[in-house]
Amino acid sequence: MRVQASQLSGFLAMVAMIVPASTGLAAQRRDTKASAALDALAQCVAIATDAERLACYDRAARPLIEAQKAKDFVVVDREEVRKTKRSLFGFSLPSIKLFGASDDEPVKQLVGVMTESTQLPGGLMRFQLDDGSVWDTTEGLPLMPRKGDTVTVKAGSLGSYIATAPGRRSPRVKRVR
């Protein structure tokens, strides 16, 4: 079986997307079955003979495919990581690197359109944005944002969040869903 150069370069491009770019991440993942399979796959690149290189890729790919089918590891692209970070904005999470050592900027604000709001006791309010996130104000507001208002939720100091809407006061908020 002969491997076309375009097929091999396509395969290598796919491998490049899977292998983490960060050496810090590579060091963290050395203890997993998936990382051992990725390391074996990476070693195939140096083999000069086409037939030997293809045999190496066949051997190295099998454990990777099995690990992914068994959900021992998951390949996620950068855009999916950004979407997930955005969907988690406002929640208190443990300080673990869920998405690896990423050079992406942390999410500092969320902008959405208010789709629902409910008056809570004490002049407080619960509102939902078009991305599905639900927020409660932690202080009373004389002028509540309305359905259809664009609301910006920004990270404040000491883990707090502040919601702003045009022409309205900016209350502190906390995410509930």
Secondary structure, DSSP 8 states (H G I E B T S, - for coil): ----HHHHHHHHHHHHHHS-S-HHHHHHTTTSHHHHHHHHHHHGGG--SHHHHHHHHHHHHHHHHHHHHTTS-----HHHHHHHHHHHTTS---SS-TT-S--S----EEEEEEEEEEEEGGGEEEEEETTS-EEEESS--SS---TT-EEEEEE-GGG-EEEE-TTS---EEEE--
